[in-house]
Amino acid sequence: MKKYYRLPVFTLVAALALMTLGVTSCKDHIAEEYQKTEQKDMLSDFLQKNEDFSLFARMVEKAGKMDLFSTYGTYTCFAPTNAAVNSYLASIGASSVEEISNEECDTLVSTMTIATSAMALSDLRGITFMEENNMLGRALKLEEVPMTINTEFGEEEVSTFIINGTGKVIYELANDTVLNGFVHPVDGMVRASSDLLPDVIKKDPTLTIWSQCLMLTGLNNDMVRRKDESYNYHDFEELEGLYHSDNHNNWCWVPRTRNYGYTAFCVPDEVLKHYSEYEDVSYGKNINSWEDLYDYACTVYPEGAGESYYSKTASALKDPRNPLHKLMAYHVLDRRGVYEKLYTNCTILRTLINPTEWYPTMSPLSTLKVECVYPNNEFHEDSEQTSLDNQPGVVYLNHIYDPRRPNLYERGAMVYKDVVEEMRNDQNCENGVYYYIDRLIDYGQDTRDHVFNARMRMDLYTFWPELMNNDIRTMQTNLLNDATDSKTTACKNYIFPNGYLDNVESSNDGDFIYQGARNYYWSYEGDEFNLRSDQGLYDMTFRLPPVPDGQYQIRLGFALIPSRGIGQFYVDGQPVGIPLDMRSTGWADKTGWQKLLVNDNTSKYMENAEQNKKDLHNQGWYHGPASVRCININNSSPLKDQDLTLSNSHPFCNIANTIRRVIYTGHLSGDKIHTIRIRSVWSEGGAELMFDYIELVPKSVYGVDAVGVGEDDL
């Protein structure tokens, strides 16, 4: 049955009225200062009329995309000059474009073109991978190149960019606008690797030990999936339609692809061969071979010593319980994580806390912490590097520093954005991406005791790799007046067919919907999941990420809204607590909720804040996090993540609707998979349940008595 909601005529008329006023994405609008051409052409006309791009135009024709480029849309095209195309042809031993197959032309043209956003050169500053994927579904790698130009007002410092390590934007010709986007001429062919991730790593001359260990453990064969060929979105198009949530009516799309991907964090030979020399490493030997790395792994994972799988034999090394196998697999995620998308700044005030995510790894029953460490908050040690390429924020793996609990400190591993020069074109390859890190990481006892002795706040998008592998979870979009009744492509919402998400069991009656990230929503990291049904019935079970053995609270973060429903939660198949009512009607009066801070732009607490927290905790409720904030929707212009401040946003701890509920308190085993099930109890009129984020909180954090260091409110 087709599931959509027909809106009254007056709603559609209002939407059309908004469209006539020019309500568009901030990136779809082409600033007047960039408009060079007097008479605007389509991208197709630009390529066909400009002799300097005649060879690329021929490639577009052979790729069968000229008609596409003649339609209205939002394109960003890195068009190679004829000189660039001729240089590429010479490098492959061809004398003309006619000697290249239509398929190869399609790959090259798709690599150099983004079909979802029109971006000026200034939009590319300060990022490593482009926010929007190209037509192959990959994020283009950027290398910013500062330069000085002469203007009528004197010298000016500007930047151009090298794309994928192979094509440099010609600054003087950049920002040429066409009716359907931007053209940025480049002096070299922008190419993308067609190799799989293990093959790319094997070619990297700095990773000889690492690539050998991937082969010996058989992990190279576990990173070869590219695409689920059995998935065809046309089979599920009837699910698409307008989805009503509170006062929003947003179009929901079915995912177009079901691709697979991987992220590998690799330690270069040079780091391993000097490993004992680092002050923060308590290992007394350097690592010069795979045997040395195996010996190191045994110190981290002593469990199982003496068993048949605990040896250096060919068959033992391929056993997931083998220490070297566990160490190597822990460095791999089953999702493509380009640098800035490993975390998000959306709704997170970086002057208060570091953005953090938690991902399951390819080592069974293990989780990895990814934290972007910033210089302007207290959660970093003074000697740590907190900026790269003059940009604040450095990604660390398994890092923990809390000035209130300094005994837990772990530096972890720093993630570098770039790889060696000759591999830059291949770093983001067909089915994944890899990075250098400067320390080994593990899920050994010390890591579990320190790094995971913390509140683990997990955005639901991290539970399912399909979101990152298919570019469903994009960067935040701050469209304050986006036309919610239209098929917007600027910030898509998705509805998932049954079976699309791994490790999810759902009744056929329920719709599981993802709302894209907007930084003015009452949603952690701007996005959220909703579960609803036309029939008023839904039943869904999903897996929790693994955690070390111990006592925990499981909390659900969500927004109380009048249109929500009531659901019963289960942990490992057993019902927990009474059904959770997600409606906001009278909730604050019933619980006695009061805001924590005197006002939104201060850290000063209300006089009775501590007592109010205790009262709520006794009822199983927690205020929303103080570090998570939604922007003031009354701002005159949309705000980007880096513009978030105390003065232009509202903290969740001062909003009664943004709340956390304890749904389970008890033991979680470190050697089994745990599940959460939600079953509808009341859902009249299509009332929905909201899943925003889960907190897994060990008793060492939530159960501290009056003499200890209690859990912070961030």
N, C-alpha and C positions, 0 to 999 in steps of 0.2 A: 504493500500500500504506500502511495506517495505521501510523505509526511511534510507538510508545509502549512503555512498559515496565511490565509488571504486577508489582507488589510482593508479597512473601509476606504471608499473612494477618496474621502477628504484627506486621508493620510498620504495616499499616493500623490495627490495634487500638491500637498505641502512639500513632499520630497522633490517634485519637479520644480517647484518654486525655488527651493534651495539651490538646485542645480543651475538654474538660470542666473543666480547671483554669483556663480563662479566658485562654489565651495569645492575645493580640490585639495589633493595632498600637497604638503609644503614642497615636496621634491618634484611634483608634476608641474609646478609653476616655474616657468623659465624667466628669471629676472631680466629686466630690461637691459641691464648693463652687459649681459652676455649676448644679446641679440645682434649678431654681426651682419647677417645677410639681409639685404633690403627686401627681397621678395622671398617669402618662406616657401620652401619645397618640402615634400616628403623625403624621408631618408633614401628611398629608391631614386627619386629625382636627383638628389644631391650626388649620389654615386655615379649615376649615368651621365650627368652633365659635366662633372669635373674630371678633366683628362688625367690629373694626377692620381686618380683612383680607379682608372679604367680596368686595371688587372684585378683589383679586388671586386669591382662590379661584375666582372666575368665570373669570378668565384661564386658570388652571390647567385648569379643566374644558374650556374651548374648545380648549386645547392638547392635550387628550387624555392628560394626565399625572397625573390624580388617582389613578387606580388604581396607577400606578407609585409614587407617594408614600405609598401605603398598605402597601407591602411593606417588609420588613426590608432595610436597607442602611446606607450612611453618607453622609448628605446634609448640606450646609451651604447654607442658603437665606437670601438677603438679600431678605426679604419687604417689599414697599412697603406702607405704610399706605394707607387709603382716600384720605386727603388727598393723598398722593403720586401715586396713580393718577389722581385727579381733575385734578391739576395737569398731568400728562402728557396726559390727554385734551384739556384745554383748549388745550395747546400745538400739537396736531395738528388742532384744529377738530372734535373728536368730543365727543358729549354723553354717551356711555355705552360700556361695554366691548363691547356688542353691535355697535357700529359698527366694531370692529376685526376683521379677518379671523382665522380660526383659525390661519393660518400666521404672522401677525404675533404673535399671542398665544404661539405656540410659541417663536418667536425670543426674545421678551422673557422668558418663564419660563425658558428654557434659559440665557439670559444670566445670570440672577440665581441660578442653582442649580449647585452642584458635587455630583456624584453619586458621588464616589469617596472622600471623606474628610469626617469630622466635625470641624470646627475651632472652637475657642473663640476669643474675641476676642484673648486673649493669644498665640495661635499666629500672629497676623498681624504682630506687632511686628518692626520692623527689616528688612522686605522690601519691594521695590517692586512685584513681580508675584507673585501667589499661586502657590505651588508646584504646586497641582493645578488643572488646567484645568476650566472650566465645561462645561456640557452641549453647548456649541457647539464645544468643543475649543480655547477661547482662555483665556489667562491673564488674570484680572482685575487691573486696575491699582489699587494702593493708595496713598492719601495719608494718612499718619498725622497726626492732629490732637491735640496734647496738651491736656488739660483738668484742672481741679481739681474734686474732689467733696468734700462734707462727709460724714464718717463719725462714728460714735460715739467714735472715737479721735482726731478732728480732721481736718484737711484732708489729702487724699491726691492725688498726681499720677498720673493715668491717661491712657489714650489711646483715642480712637475713630478711625474711618477713613472716608474718602470713597472710594467704590468707582467706578472708571471715570470719576471726575470729576463724577458726576451724582447719586449717592445717598450720603447720610451716615448711618452707623449710629447709631441712637438709643441712646446708651450705657446709659441707665437701663432699656431694654427688651432689651438684648443678652444673649446667652448663655442664651436660653430653650431648654431641652432637650426633645426629643421622643425616642421610643424609637429612632428611626432617624436621629438627628443633632442639629444645632443650627439654631435660627432666630435671625437677627439682623435686626430690623426696621430699615428705612431710610426717610428722609424724602423721597426722590426716586427716580424710576424709574431703575434701573441699565440703561444702554443700551450697545450696541456698534454700531460703524459697519458698514454693509453695503457700503461703498465698497472698491474695490481700492486698493492702496498708492500707485500713482502719482496717483490722484485725490485721496487724502487729503493727500499732499504738496503738490499743486497748490493746495489750499484754504488751506494754512498761510500767513498773511500775512507771515511772517518768512523765507520761502524762495522769493522770486520769481525770483532768479537761478538757484537750484538747480533748481527745477521746470522752468524754461525750457530749461536744459541737458539735462535728462532727455528732454524732448520733442524737441529738436533732434538729439540723438544716437540717438533711437529706442529708448532704454532703457525709456521708459514702456511701450512695447509688449512688452518682454521680461519684465515683472513682472506679468503678468495671469493666470497659471495659478492655479487654486484646488484642483482635485480631479481625480484620475484616475478618471473615471466608469466605465472598463472594469474596474476592480478590484472584486471582490466577495469578501470574506473567506470567505463560505460555500463558495466553490469549493475552499478549501484547509483546511477544518476538520478533515479527516481527519489532518492533520499534527499536531494538538494531542494532547498526552499528557504523561505523566510522563517527565522526562528525567533520566537518572542521570549525575552528574558527581562523581567521587571518592566522598565519603560523603553527597552531597546528592541528594535526589530532588525536583526542583522541576517544577511544572507549566509547560509552555511554551504560550504563546498565539500564534495567528496575528494579525498586525496587523489591526485593525478597519478602518482607512482607509488611503488612499494620497493624502494631501493634499500640496500644494505650498505653499511659503512663501518670504518674502524678508525681509531685514533691510537697511535703508538708513541709512547714516550721513551726515547732511546738515549742511552748513556754512551757518549763517544769513547773511542779507544783512549784518547789523551786523558780523559778524566779517570778512567779505570786504572790506567798504568801509573797514576800518582795518587791512588785512593787513600793510602795510609797517611798522606801528608796533609790532609785537611784537618783543621783544628776541631771542627764539629763532628768528625767521624771517629768512632772508637773501634776501628778495625786496623790491626797492625801490619797488614800485608797489602802490597800492590797487586793489581789484577791484570795479568798479561796474557791470559788464555781462557778458553771456556772452562777448563778444569779448575782454574783459580776462581772463576765466578761461581762454579758449583760449590766449591769449598766455602765461599762466602755465604751462599744460600743456606748451607747446612747450619751456619751459626744463627741465622734468622729463623729458620724453620727446623728445629731439632725434633719435632714430633714425627714419629715413624721410623726413627733410626733403627737399623737392624732388619727392617722389613725388606721384602724382595724388590719393592718399587723404590727403595731408598738407596740407589746406587747409580753408577755412571754407565751402565749398560745401555745399549741402543733402545731396548724395549722399556726399561725403567724410566729413561728420560722422557718418554712420551706419556707417562702416567701422570694425570693431574695432581696426584699426591706427592710426586717427586719434588724435592726442594728447589731444583733449578727450574722445573716447569712452573711451579707456583710463583717463583720470583719473576720469571719472564712474563707469564700471563697476567700478573698483577699490573704490569706496565701497559696493558692494552685494554681499551674500551671498545664495546661493540657498537660504536656510533661515530660518525664523522664530526669532530669537534674543532672547527676553525677557531682561532685564538680568542677573538672577542665574543664568540658564542659559547665558549666553555662556561661562561658566567654571564650575568646581566647586572647592570646598574639601575635598571628600571625600578623605581619606587624606593631604592635603597640609598639612604643618605650616607655617603662615603666618609664624611667628617665624623661620623659616629661609629661606623662598623665597616668591615670588609665584606663585599659580596662573596658568597660561598655557596657551592653546590656539592652534592654527594652522589657519586655514580658507582653502580656495581661494575666490577671488572670481569675480565675473562678468566680469572682464577676463581673457581667455585666458592661461594659463600664468603665473598670479600667485597669491601666497599672502599672507594678512594675519595678523599676530600680534595676539592679544587677551590682555591681561595685566591682572589685577586687582592694583593696587599697594597694599600695606599699609604702615602706618607703623612696624611693629615688627620689620622686618628691614632688611638693609643694601642691598637692591636698589632704592633710590629716591634721587633727588637731593633735597637738603634743601629746596629751594624748591618742590617739587612738592606739589600737593594730594593728600592720601591719605585724606580722609574726606569724605563727603557726608551731609547731614541727620543729623549727629552719629553716623554709622555708619562704622566703619573700612572701608577698601577702596574704591578708585575704579578703574573700568575705563579703560585707555588702549589705544590702537591704535598699533602699531609703536613701542612704547617699549622702550628698552634702557638700563640702567644697571648696571654692574658695577664696584665700587670697585677691582677688580684690573686692569680694562681701561678706564679713564676716557676714552680717546680714541675709543671707540665710541659715546659717549653720544648718544642721540636722545630728546628729550622725547616726541615723537609727539603724538597728539591725545587729549584727555580727552573721555570720553563722559558726557553728562548724562542722568540718568534721566528727567527731565520735559521736556515741550515747553510751548509757550505755552498759557495758560489755556483759550482757546476751542477748542483742538485736543486736549485731554486725553482726551476721549471717543473720539477717532479714532486716537490714536497706535498702538494695537494693533488693527489693522483686520482685515478678513476674510481677507486672504492675506498679512499681514505686519505688521511693526512698524518704526517709524523713530525715530531719536534725533538730537539736536543734538550736534555735535562742535565743538571750538574751534580746530581747525587742519585744513588739508588734508592728506591722506595720499596716498602714491603708492608705486609699485614701481620707482622710478627707480634709477639707479646708486648714489647715496648710500645709499638705503635698503637695497639689496642688499648693499652693502659693510659696513654697520654693523649693522642690525637682524638680518640673516640670517647674520652672522658669529658664530653661536652654536649650541649644541646645541639642536636642535628636537625636543622630546619630544612626540609626538603620540598622544593617546589614539585608539584605533581608531574610537570613535563619531564623531569629527570627519570621518572619511573619507566618510560617507554622510549627505546632508542629510535623508533620509527619517526618521532617528531623531528629529531635532528637530522636523521638520514634523508628525509624528504622535504626539508626546509619548511616544515609546518610551523615550528617554533622559531619565528623570526625576531629581529630586534624590535624594541618598542616603537609604537607609532603614536604620536601625540596630536592626533587630529581632534580638536575640540568640537568641531561642528561637522564631522563626517556624516554623509548622508546614509543613515542606518537602514533605510528601506531599499537600498540599491545593492547591486552585485559589486560592492567595492573590492578592488584588488589591492588596495593600499595596506589593509590590515585584515586579512582573511580570518573567518571563523570556519571550523571544519566539523563535519559529522563523520564518525568512523563506522564503516560497515563491520558487522560481526566478523571476527577473525583477523581484522587488520592489525590490531595490537597484540603482540605476543603476550602470553601469560595473563590474559584477561578472559574471564568467562562471564557472559552477559546473556540475559533473557532476550528473546527476539522482540519482546514488546518495548524494550527500552532504547532510548536514543542517548548516545554518549557524545557530547559536544564540547569542542575546544573553542574558547573565545580568545582571539589574538590580543597581544599585549598593548594596553593603552595606559599611560601613566596617570590618568585621572580616575581610573576605576578603583573601587574598594577591593583590590586584589593584590596579593603579594607578587612582586615582579610583574604586575600589570595584567597577567593572563589568568585564566581559570578554566575549570572543567565543570560541566553541568550534566546531570543525569535526569531524564524525564521520559514520559511516555504519553501517547494519546489515550491509551487504555487505562492510565492511572496505575500501571504495574511496572515495576522494574526490579531487577535482582542482578547484582554485579559483584564479582570477586576478582581481586587483583593481588599481586605479590608485593610484600614489603622488601625494601633493600636489606641485605644482611647486616647484622650488628653483632658486636662481641657479646658473649654470654653474660646475662645479668638481669637485674630488676629494672624495669622501665615504665615510664608513662608514655602512652601514645596519645598525642593531641592532634586534633583536626583544626586547622585554621580556615575560616570562611567568613562570609558576610551575611548577617541577618537581614532578610528582605521580606516584606509582607507576602510576596508571591512564592516563597519557598514552600517546601513540603516537610514531611516528617518521615524519618527513616530509622530502622533498627540496624545497629552495627553488630558484626560478628568478628572475632579474632580466632583464626584457626578453626573456623566452623562453629564456635561456641558463642551464643549471644552474650553481649557485654552491656550492662547498664540498661536503663530504660530508653525507649525510642527518643531520638534527638529531634527536637522541634526547631527548624531553621527559620521560622517566621519571627519577625522583629516586634510584633504587636505586643506592647506592654512589657517587653523583656527587661528593660532597664529598671522599671518600677518593681518587678517581681524579684530581681536579684539584688537590687540596691547598687547597681553599677554607678560609678562616678568617674569622671576623667582623672587621669593621673597628674597631668601637668597644669600649671596655672594658666598658661595659654600656649598656643601652637608654636611660637617662636622662642621658647625658653626651655631650659632643662630643669627649671625649678618645680618641685613637686607641690601638689596641693597639701594642705596641712594634715588631712586625714588619709593620705594616699596609702600608707602602709597598712592601716586597718582595713581600708576598702579592698586592697589586694588579698589580705588574709580571708576576709569574708567571702570573696568570690572563689578563692582557692578551695575553701571548705565546701563550696557547692559544685566544684569541678570545673570552674571557669577561670580563664586567664585573660587579662587585657590583651589587646593587640600589641605587637612589638612597637617600641618607641622609635626604632631606627627605620621603620618602614613607613613611607609617607606617600600620599596621593597629592598631586599638584592642585592648586587652586584653579578651578575651572573658569573662574572669572578673570583670569589673566588676559591681557589684551592680545597676546600672541602665544602660540604653543611653545612649550619648553622642552629642551633636550635633557637627557639624563644628567649631563655634566652641569646643567644649570640649576639642579635641585638644591634648594636651601631651606633653612628654617623659616624664612619669611614668606616663601611662596608655596608652601605645602602644609598638609595637615597630618600629624602623626596618628597612626592607627590606635595608639593607647588613649587618644582623646576622642575617638569615634566609637560610640556604643555599638554600631553595627559590625565593626571589624574585630572579631573576637576569636578566642581559642577555647576549645572544649576538650577536656580529658575524656577519651572514649575507652581507655583501658589502662589499668595499673597491674603489673604482674611480671612474671618471668618471660624473657625471650631467650631462646637457645641460640648459641652461635653456630651450631652445626646442623641447622635445618632451615628450610624456607617457611616463613610465616605469611599468612594471608589475612586480608581484610575483606569482609563481605558487607554490602549494604543492600537492604531490602526495603522497599517502600511500605509505609504504614498508612500514610495519608497523602494523597496527591491530586486532590480535586482540581479540575480546570487546568490540568497540565502542570501543576506545581512541580518545581524542580528541586533537586538537591545539588548543592555546590561543593565541589572539591577544589580547594585552592592549594593548601600545603599541609604536609604532615610533619610533626615534630616527634622525634624519638629521643627521649630524655632519660639518661641513666639516673638511678637513685642518688648517686654521688653528686648530682647537680640539683635535682628537684627536692631531695630529702634532707638538705643541710639544715642542721638545727641553729639555734640563735647564736652559738659561739663560732660557727663556721662562716665561710664566705657563701652567701646565698646566691641564687640565680639572678642575673641581671635582668633588666626590663627591656633590653635592646632586642 
